[in-house]
Amino acid sequence: MLGASLNLSCIAVGSPMPHVKWMKGAQDLTPENDIPIGRNILHLPNIQQSANYTCIAASSLGQIEATAMVKVQSLPAAPTDVQISEVTATSVRLEWSYKGPEDLQYYVIQYKPKNANQAFSEISGIITMFYVVRALSPYTEYEFYVIAVNTIGRGPPSKPETCTTGETSKYQKVFIISKTEKLQKKMVCEKRL
């Protein structure tokens, strides 16, 4: 995990006992004047990036080496460019981008009416970078967040995106007045908008 510390141990035996040192690429990590015999522990504090570390054991009989890969894993970055489209009275389509590490497991969408004093509803296990959120209330302003999840845990949420769902089908009353043979009728019709 990013910022963690780690001890790498290298133990070699033989006759004569070998000197043991650590290398990172071409960089010698063990002081030449103090190379331990038989065992060397490399302390790595505050690890910031992945790297290969090579243990070299050498004696008058020869040299052997073994490489350990230290892989730094961190929480995923926040998804970006959240877009809302295909807004209906009860659903919206969300799309987003992700530019972080590729070891994602899934996404989570959190949403709720914008000014409501309630917990967020959550949709988990999304494996695409789009999703249609359904069962929303008509003509309600919602706020949405997208969160990336990997084996370490949940990353930070995206910037919030808001939208107001559409209205349900309404009927408008239209008054029609007609005159026929001195009789005036008033009819009420419903017209779908």
TIZA-442403 format. One record per residue: residue number from 1; residue in three letters; chain; x, y, z of N, C-alpha, C in turn. Coordinates in pm, 1 decimal. Example, Ala and Ser with C-alpha at 12.3 -4.5 7.8 and 13.67 -1.06 7.14 Angstrom:
2
{1,'ala','A',{1319.0,-569.0,780.0},{1230.0,-450.0,780.0},{1320.0,-330.0,780.0}}
{2,'ser','A',{1285.0,-225.0,708.0},{1367.0,-106.0,714.0},{1290.0,3.0,787.0}}
This chain:
193
{1,'met','A',{85.2,-117.9,0.0},{0.0,0.0,0.0},{89.3,123.7,0.0}}
{2,'leu','A',{48.8,225.0,-70.1},{125.0,348.2,-81.4},{154.7,405.2,56.6}}
{3,'gly','A',{284.0,436.0,81.6},{325.0,493.8,208.9},{354.6,392.7,317.8}}
{4,'ala','A',{335.5,265.1,289.2},{361.8,161.4,389.8},{511.5,134.3,400.7}}
{5,'ser','A',{549.4,61.5,503.4},{688.5,19.3,522.6},{695.4,-131.9,508.1}}
{6,'leu','A',{815.2,-181.0,472.2},{831.7,-323.4,446.1},{975.0,-364.0,477.6}}
{7,'asn','A',{992.9,-483.8,532.0},{1125.5,-542.8,550.5},{1138.6,-661.3,456.2}}
{8,'leu','A',{1245.5,-662.4,374.7},{1276.1,-775.6,288.2},{1395.5,-848.5,348.0}}
{9,'ser','A',{1381.0,-977.8,370.9},{1490.4,-1057.9,428.0},{1550.8,-1146.5,321.0}}
{10,'cys','A',{1681.8,-1155.2,322.4},{1752.0,-1245.2,231.5},{1849.3,-1327.1,315.5}}
{11,'ile','A',{1836.7,-1458.4,308.3},{1921.9,-1549.1,385.4},{1988.5,-1645.5,287.7}}
{12,'ala','A',{2119.5,-1658.5,300.3},{2194.6,-1750.7,214.7},{2294.7,-1826.4,301.7}}
{13,'val','A',{2307.9,-1955.0,274.5},{2403.7,-2036.2,350.3},{2495.8,-2108.9,253.5}}
{14,'gly','A',{2610.9,-2142.2,300.0},{2708.6,-2215.4,219.9},{2839.2,-2223.2,295.4}}
{15,'ser','A',{2934.2,-2288.8,234.4},{3066.8,-2298.3,294.8},{3166.8,-2265.2,185.4}}
{16,'pro','A',{3228.1,-2151.9,192.2},{3221.5,-2050.9,298.2},{3088.7,-1975.2,294.7}}
{17,'met','A',{3053.5,-1913.8,407.3},{2927.9,-1835.9,417.0},{2935.9,-1716.5,321.7}}
{18,'pro','A',{2828.5,-1694.9,243.6},{2831.3,-1584.5,146.3},{2800.1,-1449.1,210.3}}
{19,'his','A',{2853.6,-1346.0,146.3},{2814.4,-1208.4,178.2},{2682.1,-1183.3,106.0}}
{20,'val','A',{2591.0,-1110.4,170.0},{2457.3,-1088.1,113.9},{2432.4,-938.2,102.4}}
{21,'lys','A',{2396.3,-894.1,-17.1},{2367.0,-751.3,-36.0},{2240.6,-734.3,-118.9}}
{22,'trp','A',{2183.4,-614.4,-111.3},{2060.9,-579.5,-184.5},{2092.6,-476.2,-291.8}}
{23,'met','A',{2024.8,-491.0,-406.6},{2036.8,-395.8,-517.9},{1895.8,-355.1,-561.9}}
{24,'lys','A',{1885.6,-232.2,-609.6},{1762.3,-184.8,-674.4},{1806.2,-135.8,-811.2}}
{25,'gly','A',{1778.4,-217.3,-914.0},{1833.1,-187.1,-1046.0},{1984.5,-193.3,-1038.3}}
{26,'ala','A',{2052.3,-87.7,-1082.3},{2198.6,-81.6,-1076.3},{2248.0,-18.6,-946.3}}
{27,'gln','A',{2155.7,23.8,-860.7},{2192.7,92.9,-736.6},{2218.7,-8.3,-625.0}}
{28,'asp','A',{2337.8,-1.0,-567.5},{2374.9,-87.1,-455.3},{2316.2,-27.5,-328.0}}
{29,'leu','A',{2234.4,-104.3,-256.5},{2168.3,-54.9,-135.6},{2240.7,-93.6,-7.0}}
{30,'thr','A',{2344.1,-176.2,-19.1},{2420.7,-219.1,98.3},{2557.2,-151.5,94.2}}
{31,'pro','A',{2596.4,-82.4,201.3},{2729.0,-18.0,201.9},{2840.1,-121.7,180.7}}
{32,'glu','A',{2934.4,-91.9,89.8},{3042.7,-185.5,56.0},{3127.9,-222.6,176.9}}
{33,'asn','A',{3142.2,-130.7,270.8},{3229.2,-158.2,385.5},{3157.8,-236.0,496.3}}
{34,'asp','A',{3029.9,-268.8,476.1},{2955.1,-337.0,582.8},{2857.6,-440.3,525.2}}
{35,'ile','A',{2907.0,-527.2,435.7},{2820.0,-628.4,375.3},{2805.1,-744.7,473.4}}
{36,'pro','A',{2680.9,-773.2,516.3},{2659.1,-880.8,613.6},{2687.2,-1018.9,554.1}}
{37,'ile','A',{2712.3,-1111.3,641.2},{2737.5,-1249.8,601.0},{2614.2,-1332.8,636.0}}
{38,'gly','A',{2562.8,-1405.1,535.4},{2454.5,-1500.7,557.8},{2313.4,-1444.1,560.3}}
{39,'arg','A',{2298.2,-1320.9,603.7},{2162.3,-1265.3,616.7},{2168.2,-1113.6,603.1}}
{40,'asn','A',{2070.3,-1059.4,529.7},{2062.0,-914.1,513.8},{1914.4,-875.6,509.7}}
{41,'ile','A',{1876.0,-782.0,594.2},{1737.1,-734.0,597.6},{1735.2,-592.0,542.8}}
{42,'leu','A',{1655.4,-571.7,438.8},{1641.0,-439.4,377.3},{1513.2,-375.8,430.3}}
{43,'his','A',{1527.4,-261.5,495.5},{1410.2,-189.5,548.4},{1369.3,-83.3,446.7}}
{44,'leu','A',{1243.4,-88.9,401.3},{1190.0,7.4,303.9},{1080.4,89.4,371.0}}
{45,'pro','A',{1111.8,210.6,417.7},{1009.0,294.4,480.5},{933.7,377.7,376.5}}
{46,'asn','A',{808.8,408.0,402.6},{729.4,501.0,321.4},{740.9,473.3,171.2}}
{47,'ile','A',{703.6,354.6,129.8},{716.4,313.5,-10.7},{621.1,396.1,-97.4}}
{48,'gln','A',{675.4,453.0,-204.4},{596.6,539.4,-292.0},{575.9,482.9,-431.9}}
{49,'gln','A',{659.1,386.6,-473.3},{642.2,330.6,-607.5},{684.8,184.7,-611.4}}
{50,'ser','A',{632.4,113.3,-708.5},{667.8,-27.2,-726.1},{810.8,-37.1,-778.8}}
{51,'ala','A',{882.0,-141.9,-738.2},{1019.9,-161.2,-784.2},{1062.0,-305.6,-760.1}}
{52,'asn','A',{1166.7,-347.1,-831.3},{1227.1,-478.1,-810.8},{1352.2,-461.8,-725.3}}
{53,'tyr','A',{1367.1,-548.6,-626.5},{1483.9,-549.3,-538.4},{1551.5,-684.8,-554.1}}
{54,'thr','A',{1683.3,-683.6,-576.0},{1757.3,-807.0,-599.4},{1852.8,-834.0,-484.1}}
{55,'cys','A',{1844.1,-953.9,-430.9},{1935.6,-999.9,-326.5},{2046.7,-1078.6,-396.0}}
{56,'ile','A',{2170.3,-1042.7,-366.6},{2285.1,-1111.7,-425.2},{2366.9,-1173.6,-312.3}}
{57,'ala','A',{2387.2,-1304.2,-321.8},{2471.3,-1376.2,-225.1},{2596.5,-1421.6,-299.0}}
{58,'ala','A',{2713.8,-1383.2,-247.2},{2838.9,-1414.0,-317.1},{2943.3,-1466.5,-219.0}}
{59,'ser','A',{3019.0,-1564.9,-267.4},{3133.3,-1618.3,-191.8},{3240.0,-1655.6,-293.6}}
{60,'ser','A',{3345.1,-1716.8,-246.0},{3452.3,-1757.4,-337.6},{3405.8,-1866.3,-434.4}}
{61,'leu','A',{3293.6,-1931.3,-403.9},{3240.4,-2036.3,-491.3},{3153.1,-1982.1,-604.1}}
{62,'gly','A',{3110.4,-1855.9,-592.8},{3026.2,-1798.2,-696.8},{2920.6,-1705.4,-639.7}}
{63,'gln','A',{2824.9,-1677.6,-723.3},{2721.8,-1578.8,-686.6},{2585.1,-1629.3,-731.2}}
{64,'ile','A',{2484.7,-1608.0,-647.6},{2345.6,-1634.7,-685.7},{2263.8,-1511.7,-650.9}}
{65,'glu','A',{2149.9,-1498.0,-717.3},{2063.7,-1383.1,-687.5},{1917.7,-1422.3,-697.2}}
{66,'ala','A',{1837.6,-1346.3,-626.4},{1691.6,-1363.8,-628.3},{1629.7,-1224.3,-626.8}}
{67,'thr','A',{1523.0,-1207.8,-702.7},{1458.3,-1076.5,-714.0},{1319.9,-1080.7,-651.4}}
{68,'ala','A',{1290.4,-977.7,-575.7},{1157.5,-961.2,-514.8},{1093.8,-836.6,-575.0}}
{69,'met','A',{971.5,-851.9,-621.8},{899.8,-736.4,-675.2},{812.0,-678.3,-565.0}}
{70,'val','A',{830.3,-550.6,-537.9},{746.7,-480.8,-440.7},{647.6,-398.3,-521.5}}
{71,'lys','A',{521.6,-435.5,-513.6},{417.6,-366.4,-590.1},{337.0,-277.9,-496.4}}
{72,'val','A',{336.9,-150.9,-527.4},{261.8,-55.0,-446.8},{118.9,-51.5,-498.1}}
{73,'gln','A',{26.0,-76.1,-410.1},{-114.7,-66.2,-445.6},{-176.3,44.5,-362.5}}
{74,'ser','A',{-268.6,113.1,-422.2},{-335.5,221.2,-349.9},{-483.4,219.9,-385.0}}
{75,'leu','A',{-557.0,300.9,-314.5},{-699.1,315.4,-346.6},{-712.0,374.2,-485.8}}
{76,'pro','A',{-816.4,341.4,-557.8},{-832.5,396.6,-692.2},{-861.5,546.2,-688.6}}
{77,'ala','A',{-831.4,610.5,-798.9},{-861.0,753.2,-812.6},{-1011.3,771.9,-831.4}}
{78,'ala','A',{-1055.4,894.8,-818.0},{-1197.5,926.2,-839.2},{-1229.1,922.7,-988.8}}
{79,'pro','A',{-1342.2,865.2,-1027.9},{-1384.7,874.5,-1167.0},{-1404.8,1021.5,-1206.3}}
{80,'thr','A',{-1387.5,1050.8,-1333.4},{-1398.0,1188.8,-1382.1},{-1500.8,1197.8,-1494.2}}
{81,'asp','A',{-1526.7,1320.5,-1535.1},{-1614.6,1348.4,-1650.4},{-1749.9,1278.0,-1640.4}}
{82,'val','A',{-1812.2,1283.2,-1525.2},{-1944.4,1221.2,-1509.3},{-2044.4,1301.2,-1592.5}}
{83,'gln','A',{-2115.5,1232.2,-1680.0},{-2213.7,1294.5,-1768.7},{-2350.5,1231.5,-1743.4}}
{84,'ile','A',{-2453.5,1314.6,-1747.2},{-2590.7,1266.4,-1730.2},{-2664.7,1286.9,-1861.2}}
{85,'ser','A',{-2735.3,1183.8,-1905.1},{-2812.9,1193.4,-2029.4},{-2937.5,1106.2,-2016.3}}
{86,'glu','A',{-3018.2,1107.4,-2120.2},{-3139.5,1025.1,-2126.7},{-3223.8,1037.5,-1999.6}}
{87,'val','A',{-3251.6,1160.8,-1961.9},{-3328.8,1188.6,-1840.5},{-3477.0,1167.3,-1868.7}}
{88,'thr','A',{-3541.5,1084.5,-1786.9},{-3686.6,1066.8,-1795.6},{-3744.8,1103.1,-1658.8}}
{89,'ala','A',{-3871.3,1077.9,-1641.3},{-3935.3,1107.6,-1512.8},{-3883.2,1017.4,-1401.3}}
{90,'thr','A',{-3837.6,897.1,-1437.2},{-3797.9,801.5,-1332.8},{-3659.0,740.8,-1352.4}}
{91,'ser','A',{-3582.7,788.7,-1450.3},{-3449.1,731.8,-1470.8},{-3354.4,833.0,-1534.4}}
{92,'val','A',{-3225.6,809.8,-1514.8},{-3120.8,888.4,-1580.5},{-3007.6,793.3,-1617.4}}
{93,'arg','A',{-2934.3,829.7,-1721.7},{-2817.5,751.2,-1762.7},{-2692.2,827.6,-1722.0}}
{94,'leu','A',{-2601.8,759.9,-1652.1},{-2473.4,818.6,-1612.8},{-2362.3,753.7,-1694.3}}
{95,'glu','A',{-2265.2,835.0,-1735.6},{-2143.5,787.3,-1800.4},{-2027.1,856.3,-1733.7}}
{96,'trp','A',{-1911.1,791.7,-1729.3},{-1794.7,853.2,-1665.9},{-1667.4,798.0,-1727.5}}
{97,'ser','A',{-1555.9,859.7,-1691.5},{-1423.2,815.6,-1734.6},{-1344.3,774.5,-1611.7}}
{98,'tyr','A',{-1242.6,692.1,-1635.9},{-1153.2,653.8,-1526.7},{-1011.8,646.5,-1581.4}}
{99,'lys','A',{-920.9,720.5,-1518.7},{-783.4,727.1,-1567.1},{-682.9,678.8,-1462.6}}
{100,'gly','A',{-727.9,601.1,-1366.6},{-639.8,553.1,-1260.3},{-580.4,417.9,-1293.7}}
{101,'pro','A',{-525.6,349.8,-1192.7},{-470.6,215.3,-1213.7},{-578.2,121.1,-1268.1}}
{102,'glu','A',{-534.8,24.2,-1342.4},{-628.5,-65.4,-1410.8},{-680.6,-180.7,-1325.5}}
{103,'asp','A',{-638.5,-192.2,-1201.9},{-678.7,-307.4,-1120.8},{-811.3,-286.1,-1048.3}}
{104,'leu','A',{-907.3,-227.6,-1119.4},{-1039.1,-202.5,-1060.0},{-1121.9,-330.0,-1053.9}}
{105,'gln','A',{-1208.6,-335.7,-954.6},{-1303.3,-446.4,-945.9},{-1440.5,-404.6,-997.7}}
{106,'tyr','A',{-1487.1,-286.5,-954.7},{-1618.5,-239.7,-997.2},{-1636.8,-93.8,-957.2}}
{107,'tyr','A',{-1754.0,-39.2,-994.4},{-1791.3,97.8,-957.8},{-1915.0,95.1,-869.1}}
{108,'val','A',{-1932.6,204.0,-794.1},{-2049.7,223.9,-708.9},{-2109.4,359.4,-745.6}}
{109,'ile','A',{-2241.4,366.0,-756.8},{-2310.6,494.4,-775.0},{-2387.3,523.3,-647.0}}
{110,'gln','A',{-2367.8,643.8,-594.3},{-2445.4,690.6,-479.3},{-2532.3,805.8,-526.9}}
{111,'tyr','A',{-2657.6,809.0,-480.7},{-2747.8,916.3,-522.2},{-2854.4,939.5,-416.6}}
{112,'lys','A',{-2909.2,1060.1,-419.6},{-3022.4,1095.0,-332.4},{-3079.8,1226.4,-381.6}}
{113,'pro','A',{-3204.8,1257.8,-342.5},{-3257.6,1390.3,-373.5},{-3164.4,1495.0,-312.2}}
{114,'lys','A',{-3134.2,1598.5,-389.7},{-3027.2,1691.1,-353.1},{-3039.6,1751.9,-214.6}}
{115,'asn','A',{-3150.9,1804.9,-179.2},{-3162.5,1873.3,-50.5},{-3230.6,1788.8,56.4}}
{116,'ala','A',{-3242.9,1661.3,31.2},{-3309.6,1573.1,127.9},{-3214.0,1536.4,240.3}}
{117,'asn','A',{-3267.8,1532.7,359.4},{-3189.0,1493.3,475.6},{-3203.1,1342.0,493.1}}
{118,'gln','A',{-3136.5,1268.1,405.2},{-3145.6,1122.5,408.4},{-3014.5,1062.8,360.3}}
{119,'ala','A',{-2996.6,935.8,386.1},{-2875.8,866.2,342.3},{-2879.3,846.1,191.1}}
{120,'phe','A',{-2762.2,828.5,133.4},{-2753.4,801.4,-9.7},{-2801.3,660.1,-39.3}}
{121,'ser','A',{-2871.1,644.5,-149.9},{-2898.8,511.6,-203.2},{-2773.4,470.0,-278.6}}
{122,'glu','A',{-2753.1,339.7,-292.4},{-2628.5,293.6,-351.3},{-2653.1,177.3,-445.6}}
{123,'ile','A',{-2585.7,183.4,-560.4},{-2586.2,72.8,-656.4},{-2441.6,26.8,-666.9}}
{124,'ser','A',{-2417.0,-100.6,-638.7},{-2280.0,-152.2,-632.9},{-2259.5,-261.3,-737.6}}
{125,'gly','A',{-2134.0,-290.6,-768.3},{-2102.1,-400.6,-859.0},{-2110.0,-365.7,-1006.1}}
{126,'ile','A',{-2105.0,-238.0,-1040.7},{-2114.5,-195.1,-1180.9},{-1978.9,-216.7,-1247.5}}
{127,'ile','A',{-1974.7,-289.8,-1358.9},{-1847.1,-319.8,-1423.5},{-1827.3,-245.1,-1555.3}}
{128,'thr','A',{-1920.9,-159.6,-1592.0},{-1906.7,-75.8,-1711.0},{-1890.5,69.4,-1666.7}}
{129,'met','A',{-1856.8,157.4,-1761.8},{-1843.5,299.5,-1728.6},{-1969.5,377.1,-1768.3}}
{130,'phe','A',{-2082.9,310.9,-1757.5},{-2213.2,375.5,-1775.6},{-2316.0,293.0,-1699.6}}
{131,'tyr','A',{-2426.8,357.7,-1665.4},{-2532.5,286.4,-1593.6},{-2659.4,369.7,-1598.0}}
{132,'val','A',{-2774.3,303.1,-1608.8},{-2903.6,371.0,-1602.9},{-2960.2,350.9,-1462.9}}
{133,'val','A',{-2975.9,461.6,-1390.7},{-3034.2,458.1,-1256.0},{-3185.0,468.4,-1272.6}}
{134,'arg','A',{-3257.7,374.4,-1216.8},{-3403.5,368.4,-1233.6},{-3474.5,388.6,-1099.9}}
{135,'ala','A',{-3605.6,392.0,-1105.5},{-3692.7,404.1,-987.3},{-3671.0,535.6,-913.5}}
{136,'leu','A',{-3645.7,641.5,-989.3},{-3633.2,775.0,-930.3},{-3770.8,839.5,-922.4}}
{137,'ser','A',{-3782.8,941.7,-840.9},{-3909.3,1015.3,-830.3},{-3915.3,1121.5,-939.2}}
{138,'pro','A',{-4033.4,1142.1,-998.5},{-4046.7,1243.9,-1102.3},{-4023.7,1384.7,-1047.6}}
{139,'tyr','A',{-3976.4,1469.5,-1135.4},{-3956.5,1611.8,-1110.0},{-3886.7,1636.6,-976.1}}
{140,'thr','A',{-3772.8,1568.3,-958.4},{-3693.8,1579.0,-835.6},{-3548.4,1602.9,-873.7}}
{141,'glu','A',{-3483.8,1695.4,-803.8},{-3341.6,1720.1,-828.8},{-3259.8,1619.2,-748.3}}
{142,'tyr','A',{-3174.1,1544.5,-818.0},{-3088.8,1443.4,-756.0},{-2942.5,1482.6,-768.6}}
{143,'glu','A',{-2862.2,1433.8,-674.0},{-2717.2,1444.3,-688.1},{-2660.3,1303.2,-695.6}}
{144,'phe','A',{-2559.2,1287.3,-781.1},{-2499.7,1156.7,-808.5},{-2348.8,1162.2,-788.4}}
{145,'tyr','A',{-2293.8,1054.2,-734.6},{-2149.4,1036.2,-721.2},{-2114.3,898.8,-777.0}}
{146,'val','A',{-1995.6,887.8,-837.6},{-1945.3,758.4,-883.5},{-1814.9,730.8,-808.0}}
{147,'ile','A',{-1799.5,607.5,-761.5},{-1682.9,567.4,-682.2},{-1621.6,442.5,-745.4}}
{148,'ala','A',{-1488.7,441.8,-759.3},{-1417.4,323.9,-809.1},{-1372.9,239.2,-689.5}}
{149,'val','A',{-1375.3,106.7,-707.9},{-1338.8,13.6,-599.9},{-1235.3,-86.1,-653.1}}
{150,'asn','A',{-1127.4,-108.0,-575.0},{-1031.3,-213.2,-608.3},{-1012.0,-304.3,-487.4}}
{151,'thr','A',{-911.3,-388.8,-491.0},{-891.5,-485.0,-382.0},{-853.5,-418.0,-250.5}}
{152,'ile','A',{-802.1,-296.7,-255.8},{-765.8,-223.7,-134.0},{-890.0,-162.3,-69.6}}
{153,'gly','A',{-983.5,-115.3,-151.7},{-1105.3,-54.2,-98.5},{-1164.7,47.6,-194.6}}
{154,'arg','A',{-1247.2,135.0,-140.1},{-1313.6,239.1,-218.8},{-1226.1,363.2,-226.8}}
{155,'gly','A',{-1218.9,418.9,-346.4},{-1148.9,544.9,-364.1},{-1241.6,660.8,-331.6}}
{156,'pro','A',{-1193.7,783.1,-353.3},{-1278.3,899.6,-327.4},{-1389.3,909.7,-431.9}}
{157,'pro','A',{-1499.3,976.6,-398.3},{-1608.1,990.7,-495.7},{-1572.6,1091.8,-603.9}}
{158,'ser','A',{-1641.5,1080.3,-715.7},{-1629.2,1179.4,-822.7},{-1686.0,1312.2,-774.1}}
{159,'lys','A',{-1667.6,1414.6,-854.1},{-1736.5,1540.3,-825.1},{-1886.2,1514.2,-840.9}}
{160,'pro','A',{-1969.1,1580.2,-761.9},{-2113.2,1553.7,-773.0},{-2169.4,1605.7,-905.0}}
{161,'glu','A',{-2263.2,1533.5,-958.2},{-2339.5,1578.5,-1075.3},{-2485.6,1581.6,-1033.9}}
{162,'thr','A',{-2555.5,1684.5,-1075.9},{-2696.8,1696.4,-1039.7},{-2782.6,1704.0,-1165.1}}
{163,'cys','A',{-2904.6,1660.6,-1150.7},{-3003.0,1678.5,-1257.0},{-3142.1,1664.0,-1197.2}}
{164,'thr','A',{-3237.6,1721.0,-1265.5},{-3377.3,1711.2,-1224.1},{-3447.7,1615.0,-1317.8}}
{165,'thr','A',{-3511.6,1515.6,-1260.4},{-3585.4,1419.8,-1341.9},{-3702.4,1490.2,-1409.2}}
{166,'gly','A',{-3752.9,1430.0,-1515.8},{-3863.6,1489.3,-1589.7},{-3995.8,1474.8,-1516.6}}
{167,'glu','A',{-4095.6,1536.9,-1573.8},{-4230.1,1526.0,-1516.9},{-4299.3,1406.2,-1578.5}}
{168,'thr','A',{-4396.8,1353.9,-1507.5},{-4477.2,1245.9,-1564.1},{-4568.0,1305.1,-1670.2}}
{169,'ser','A',{-4627.8,1220.2,-1751.7},{-4719.7,1269.1,-1854.2},{-4830.7,1348.3,-1788.3}}
{170,'lys','A',{-4854.7,1466.6,-1839.4},{-4959.2,1552.1,-1782.4},{-5070.2,1569.2,-1886.2}}
{171,'tyr','A',{-5182.6,1596.1,-1835.6},{-5294.3,1627.0,-1922.6},{-5332.6,1771.3,-1897.6}}
{172,'gln','A',{-5354.2,1841.9,-2005.5},{-5392.7,1981.7,-1993.9},{-5539.9,1992.3,-2032.8}}
{173,'lys','A',{-5612.7,2066.0,-1954.0},{-5754.4,2084.3,-1985.5},{-5767.1,2194.3,-2089.9}}
{174,'val','A',{-5840.5,2160.7,-2193.3},{-5864.7,2256.6,-2300.9},{-6015.1,2277.5,-2309.8}}
{175,'phe','A',{-6055.7,2401.1,-2305.3},{-6198.4,2432.2,-2314.9},{-6232.0,2462.5,-2460.2}}
{176,'ile','A',{-6334.5,2393.9,-2509.3},{-6380.4,2416.9,-2645.9},{-6523.1,2467.6,-2638.5}}
{177,'ile','A',{-6544.9,2580.4,-2697.6},{-6680.1,2637.1,-2699.3},{-6727.7,2632.1,-2843.5}}
{178,'ser','A',{-6841.7,2569.8,-2861.5},{-6897.2,2564.5,-2996.8},{-7040.4,2615.4,-2993.6}}
{179,'lys','A',{-7080.2,2673.7,-3101.0},{-7216.8,2724.6,-3112.0},{-7286.1,2647.9,-3223.2}}
{180,'thr','A',{-7394.4,2589.0,-3188.4},{-7475.8,2523.0,-3289.8},{-7620.9,2557.5,-3263.1}}
{181,'glu','A',{-7683.7,2609.2,-3362.6},{-7825.1,2643.5,-3357.2},{-7864.0,2707.7,-3225.5}}
{182,'lys','A',{-7808.2,2815.6,-3197.3},{-7839.3,2896.4,-3081.1},{-7808.9,2826.2,-2949.2}}
{183,'leu','A',{-7741.5,2715.4,-2956.4},{-7708.2,2642.6,-2834.8},{-7557.3,2649.3,-2817.4}}
{184,'gln','A',{-7520.5,2690.1,-2704.5},{-7377.2,2700.2,-2679.2},{-7336.9,2585.0,-2587.9}}
{185,'lys','A',{-7238.6,2510.3,-2633.2},{-7189.9,2399.2,-2552.9},{-7048.0,2429.5,-2507.7}}
{186,'lys','A',{-7023.7,2388.3,-2390.2},{-6888.1,2400.3,-2339.4},{-6840.9,2257.4,-2313.5}}
{187,'met','A',{-6735.9,2218.9,-2382.4},{-6684.5,2083.6,-2366.5},{-6543.8,2091.8,-2307.7}}
{188,'val','A',{-6516.5,1998.4,-2224.4},{-6382.5,1990.7,-2167.2},{-6314.9,1867.0,-2224.7}}
{189,'cys','A',{-6201.8,1890.2,-2283.1},{-6124.3,1779.5,-2338.8},{-5990.1,1773.9,-2267.6}}
{190,'glu','A',{-5936.7,1658.2,-2268.3},{-5801.9,1645.6,-2214.4},{-5707.0,1626.6,-2330.2}}
{191,'lys','A',{-5600.7,1702.1,-2326.9},{-5502.2,1695.5,-2433.1},{-5369.1,1653.9,-2370.8}}
{192,'arg','A',{-5311.9,1550.6,-2424.1},{-5183.5,1502.5,-2372.4},{-5071.9,1592.8,-2423.3}}
{193,'leu','A',{-4983.8,1631.3,-2332.2},{-4870.4,1716.3,-2370.9},{-4753.4,1632.5,-2413.0}}
